């Protein structure tokens, strides 16, 4: 009997670690707001299509932040200001600059009263003193309200009533939307646990604070894809940190979901042979994943496409590979999937510009072409489609709901296509081919340039190395130092190893403010405070001067 073409969707959920080391506040509200708009919504849509199986990757540091909001222990500046009785001049300036941080075309313009508030702001050229008192509760309500998934609003009578009211919001209205905004984090993880119990999804993990594993193991791995790349003066190579980030992830995942993960998405799809060998030691992990560019470099063969983007040698891309990782006590090799970049990026960047039905039909058509190009019906093949699961939907109409429902509906009705989780596929079809040396790189350009090589990035790695050395020296030379003190210091360092800080230091990206620089240096400064050491002057100075902020927050480039 001929096999269908298997389709493995992986939705990756991640936000930077926003909790400020000193104050405990969240520097930015995106975890809370993506919970109201995306995390719960993605689970709810899939639940309506029980024959569609998918994998969701949750970074443990994101889960930690969701749990903090759910418990009521988390707050952020936007939420705190939303709930203030009296707004200062500084508060009003912040509200005017920040409370339109949403996709204007697809979300703000959906709500005429919100659009009118933007018009009024522009009319007074941002001078808060020229705006009436009622302007502030109205804008606070609309910012928090518009970040809810439209379907959630329709199901919640209180939120729907606020939409219908439109303006002249009261203090009670402000409190209502703010409290609801924080509370959505609670049922979010429960919704995914329910889908796991139904056998419909797999949840995979990532190293706890989302570090770039090849760079933790050895920063010289960046030169594999980019020979001659300028590197920090200090040779940063600490595989033990990578091991600890993975260990913490496995422990946290089992606590939250009641079972160990079988899959791990290396942050940004970043891998190397040394990383493969490190991950191969885990008896829990069965698979990892990366990008097609890494496959091409690993096997010395390019992934060929025709003028329409269809893969013409799909037998190379559409299968998992076994990795050579030394002795594995599980008796089974660690497998790796490589995502189809074109199909993944069409969801991330192209289909938002198309009619939902036409976009879903285009993706299914491309899968049919892949099935036809394979030709071999007597061997199983799988198409990995892997992308961020929260960032693109604000650029779609109706928060991507129409597109997702069209796509899931078409896939469910198609006999030639069958959706699977990564582990489901491997249980039936172990890898047929082996990669002996996994190339170093990521899903962004197939290299590691996004996180190292530029002056600001290299300076950040220097700061990280210096601070790490202080922990090692203090632990070695002060036998009386409390274990919890050392533990807190290591935790702050592991947070600072996260990929996001180095991402924002890249000139390719647009931080828009110094918040990430402040947070990165703040976590390193907290290491010194934990150790009872003075914070060095170099940690008190910005690594990077702010670059001008662009309007909007949507996806802005292919990966």
Residue pairs with C-beta under 8 A, 6 or more apart in sequence:
2 377
2 378
3 377
3 378
3 379
3 380
3 381
4 371
4 415
4 416
4 417
4 418
5 318
5 367
5 370
5 371
5 374
5 381
5 382
5 383
5 416
5 417
5 418
6 380
6 381
6 382
6 383
6 417
6 418
6 419
6 420
6 425
7 367
7 382
7 383
7 385
7 411
7 417
7 418
7 419
7 420
8 55
8 337
8 382
8 383
8 384
8 385
8 419
8 420
8 421
8 422
8 425
9 54
9 55
9 385
9 386
9 419
10 54
10 55
10 56
10 57
10 204
10 265
10 289
10 339
10 384
10 385
10 386
10 387
10 422
11 42
11 54
11 55
11 56
11 57
11 387
11 388
11 389
12 57
12 265
12 386
12 387
12 388
12 389
13 39
13 56
13 57
13 58
13 59
13 62
13 388
13 389
13 390
14 57
14 59
14 62
14 206
14 210
14 267
14 388
15 30
15 31
15 34
15 59
15 62
15 65
15 390
16 28
16 210
16 498
16 500
16 501
16 516
16 519
17 61
17 64
17 65
17 209
17 210
17 495
17 498
17 500
18 26
18 27
18 28
18 30
18 31
18 65
18 76
18 519
19 25
19 26
19 27
19 65
19 68
19 74
20 26
20 27
20 519
20 522
21 492
21 495
21 519
21 522
21 523
21 525
21 526
22 522
22 525
22 526
25 75
25 76
25 77
25 80
26 32
26 65
26 74
26 75
26 76
26 77
27 76
27 77
27 515
27 518
27 519
28 76
28 77
28 78
28 515
29 76
29 77
29 78
29 79
31 62
31 65
31 66
31 69
31 74
31 185
32 69
32 74
32 76
32 79
32 181
32 182
32 185
33 147
33 181
34 390
35 66
35 69
35 184
35 185
35 188
36 147
36 148
36 149
36 152
36 180
36 181
36 184
37 147
37 148
37 149
37 390
37 393
37 394
37 399
38 149
38 389
38 390
38 393
38 399
39 66
39 188
39 390
40 149
40 152
40 184
40 187
40 188
40 191
41 149
41 151
41 152
41 393
41 399
41 401
42 56
42 389
42 390
42 404
43 56
43 188
43 191
43 192
43 195
44 151
44 191
45 401
45 404
45 405
45 408
46 52
46 54
46 195
46 200
46 201
46 408
47 191
47 194
47 195
47 200
48 405
48 408
49 405
49 408
49 409
49 412
50 198
50 200
51 412
51 419
52 200
52 408
52 411
52 412
52 419
53 200
53 201
53 202
53 419
53 420
53 421
53 424
54 200
54 201
54 202
54 419
54 421
55 201
55 202
55 203
55 204
55 263
55 421
55 422
55 423
56 192
56 201
56 202
56 203
56 204
56 389
57 203
57 204
57 205
57 206
57 263
57 265
57 389
58 192
58 203
58 204
58 205
58 206
58 253
59 205
59 206
59 208
59 210
59 267
60 205
60 206
60 208
60 209
60 248
60 249
60 252
60 253
61 208
61 209
61 210
61 495
61 498
63 189
63 252
63 256
64 252
65 74
66 185
66 188
66 189
67 185
67 189
67 256
68 74
69 182
69 185
69 186
70 183
70 185
70 186
70 188
70 189
72 182
74 182
77 94
78 98
78 99
78 143
79 178
79 181
79 182
81 87
81 91
81 94
81 95
81 140
82 140
82 143
82 144
82 174
82 178
83 174
83 175
83 178
84 91
85 171
87 95
87 136
89 128
92 128
92 131
92 136
93 128
95 128
95 136
95 139
95 140
96 121
96 126
96 128
97 126
99 139
99 140
99 142
99 143
100 108
100 118
100 121
100 143
101 143
101 553
102 108
102 143
102 146
102 147
102 394
102 553
103 394
103 395
103 552
103 553
103 554
104 118
104 551
104 552
105 395
106 394
106 395
106 396
106 397
107 146
107 147
107 394
107 399
108 114
108 115
108 118
108 146
109 115
110 146
110 150
111 142
111 145
111 146
111 163
112 166
113 138
113 142
113 166
113 167
114 142
114 146
117 135
117 138
117 139
117 142
120 131
120 135
121 131
124 130
124 131
134 167
134 168
137 169
137 170
137 171
137 173
137 174
138 167
138 168
138 169
140 169
140 174
140 178
141 162
141 169
141 173
141 174
141 177
144 177
144 178
144 181
145 153
145 159
145 162
145 163
145 177
147 181
148 159
148 180
148 181
148 184
149 399
149 401
150 398
150 399
150 401
151 399
151 401
152 159
152 184
153 159
153 160
153 163
154 160
156 180
158 176
158 180
159 177
159 180
162 169
162 173
162 176
162 177
165 173
189 256
192 201
192 203
192 257
193 257
193 258
195 201
196 202
196 203
196 257
196 259
201 421
202 262
202 263
202 421
202 422
202 423
202 424
203 253
203 257
203 261
204 261
204 262
204 263
204 264
204 265
204 422
205 249
205 250
205 252
205 253
205 261
205 263
205 264
205 265
206 249
206 264
206 265
206 266
206 267
207 213
207 242
207 245
207 246
207 248
207 249
207 264
207 266
207 267
208 245
208 246
208 248
208 249
208 252
208 494
209 245
209 494
209 495
209 497
209 498
210 267
210 498
210 499
210 500
211 241
211 242
211 245
211 267
211 494
211 497
211 498
211 499
212 267
212 268
212 270
212 442
212 448
212 451
212 499
212 502
213 242
213 245
213 266
213 267
213 270
213 271
213 272
213 275
213 278
214 221
214 222
214 270
214 271
214 272
214 274
214 275
214 440
214 441
214 448
215 221
215 222
215 236
215 270
215 448
215 451
215 452
215 461
216 236
216 238
216 239
216 241
216 242
216 245
216 497
217 237
217 238
217 239
217 242
217 272
217 274
217 275
217 278
218 235
218 236
218 237
218 239
218 274
219 231
219 232
219 235
219 236
219 237
219 452
219 461
220 231
220 235
220 237
221 272
221 274
221 440
221 448
222 229
222 231
222 440
222 447
222 448
222 449
222 452
222 453
223 229
223 231
224 272
224 439
224 440
224 441
225 297
225 439
225 440
225 441
225 446
225 447
225 448
226 447
226 448
226 449
226 453
229 449
229 452
229 453
230 453
230 458
231 452
231 453
231 458
232 452
232 458
232 459
232 461
232 462
232 465
233 458
233 462
234 461
234 462
234 465
234 466
236 461
236 464
236 465
238 468
239 274
239 278
241 468
241 493
241 494
241 497
242 275
242 278
243 278
243 281
244 490
244 494
245 494
245 497
246 264
246 278
246 279
246 282
248 494
249 261
249 264
250 260
250 261
250 282
250 284
253 260
253 261
254 260
254 261
260 284
261 284
261 285
262 284
262 285
262 286
262 287
262 422
262 423
263 285
263 286
263 287
263 288
263 289
263 422
263 423
264 279
264 285
264 287
264 288
265 288
265 289
265 386
266 275
266 279
266 288
266 289
266 290
267 499
268 442
268 443
268 444
268 450
268 451
268 499
269 289
269 290
269 291
269 294
269 339
269 386
269 442
269 443
269 444
270 290
270 441
270 442
270 443
270 448
270 499
271 288
271 290
271 294
271 336
271 438
271 439
271 440
271 441
271 442
272 438
272 439
272 440
272 441
273 437
273 438
273 439
273 440
275 438
276 288
276 323
276 324
276 325
276 334
276 336
276 438
277 325
277 326
279 285
279 288
279 325
279 334
280 323
280 325
280 326
280 328
280 333
280 334
281 325
281 328
283 328
283 329
283 330
285 334
286 330
286 332
286 334
286 335
286 423
286 426
287 320
287 334
287 335
287 336
287 337
287 422
287 423
287 426
288 323
288 334
288 335
288 336
288 337
289 336
289 337
289 338
289 339
289 384
289 386
289 422
290 336
290 337
290 338
290 339
290 441
290 442
290 443
291 338
291 339
291 341
291 441
291 442
291 443
291 446
291 559
292 303
292 317
292 338
292 339
292 340
292 341
293 341
293 441
293 443
293 445
293 446
294 338
294 438
294 439
294 441
294 442
294 443
294 446
295 303
295 316
295 317
295 321
295 338
295 435
296 302
296 303
296 446
297 439
297 441
297 446
298 435
298 437
298 438
298 439
299 316
299 435
301 313
301 316
303 311
303 313
303 316
303 317
304 311
304 312
304 313
305 311
305 312
305 342
306 312
309 342
309 366
310 366
310 369
310 370
310 373
311 317
311 318
311 340
311 342
311 370
311 373
312 373
314 370
314 373
314 374
314 381
315 374
315 376
315 381
317 338
317 340
318 340
318 370
318 374
318 381
318 382
318 383
318 384
319 381
319 382
319 431
319 432
319 433
320 335
320 336
320 337
320 382
320 422
320 425
320 426
320 429
320 431
321 335
321 336
321 338
321 431
321 433
321 434
321 435
322 333
322 334
322 335
322 430
322 431
322 433
322 434
322 435
323 333
323 334
323 335
323 336
323 434
323 435
323 438
324 333
324 434
324 435
324 436
324 437
325 333
325 334
328 334
332 430
333 430
333 431
333 434
335 426
335 430
335 431
336 435
336 438
337 382
337 384
337 386
337 422
338 384
339 384
339 385
339 386
339 387
339 443
340 383
340 384
340 385
341 443
341 558
341 559
343 363
343 366
343 367
343 383
343 385
344 385
344 386
344 387
345 387
345 558
345 559
346 362
346 363
346 366
347 363
347 385
347 387
347 392
348 387
348 388
348 391
348 392
348 555
348 558
348 559
349 392
349 555
349 557
349 558
350 359
351 359
351 360
351 362
351 363
351 396
351 403
352 392
352 395
352 396
352 400
354 362
356 396
356 397
356 402
356 403
356 405
356 406
357 402
357 406
359 403
359 406
359 407
360 403
360 406
360 407
360 409
360 410
361 406
361 410
363 407
364 407
364 410
364 411
364 414
364 417
367 383
367 417
368 416
368 417
370 383
371 416
371 417
374 381
379 432
380 425
380 428
380 429
382 420
382 425
382 429
384 422
386 443
387 559
388 555
391 554
391 555
392 400
392 554
392 555
393 399
393 400
394 553
394 554
395 554
395 555
396 402
396 403
411 417
411 419
439 446
440 448
441 447
441 448
442 448
442 450
443 559
444 450
444 559
449 506
449 508
450 502
450 503
450 506
450 508
450 509
451 457
451 499
451 502
451 503
451 506
452 458
452 461
452 502
454 505
454 506
454 507
456 505
456 506
456 507
456 543
456 544
457 502
457 505
457 506
459 543
460 501
460 502
460 505
460 520
460 543
461 502
463 520
463 521
463 524
463 538
463 539
463 543
464 493
464 496
464 497
464 524
467 493
467 496
467 524
467 527
467 528
468 493
470 527
470 528
470 531
470 533
471 486
471 489
471 490
471 493
471 527
471 531
474 481
474 486
474 489
474 531
474 533
475 481
475 486
481 531
485 530
485 531
485 532
488 526
488 530
489 526
489 527
489 530
489 531
492 523
492 524
492 526
492 527
492 530
493 523
493 524
493 527
495 523
496 520
496 523
496 524
496 527
500 516
501 516
501 517
501 519
501 520
503 509
504 511
504 516
504 517
505 516
505 517
505 543
505 544
510 547
510 549
510 550
510 556
511 517
511 544
511 546
511 547
511 549
512 546
512 547
512 548
512 549
512 550
513 546
513 549
514 542
514 544
514 546
517 542
517 543
517 544
518 542
520 543
521 539
521 540
521 542
521 543
524 539
525 535
525 539
525 540
528 534
528 535
528 536
528 539
529 535
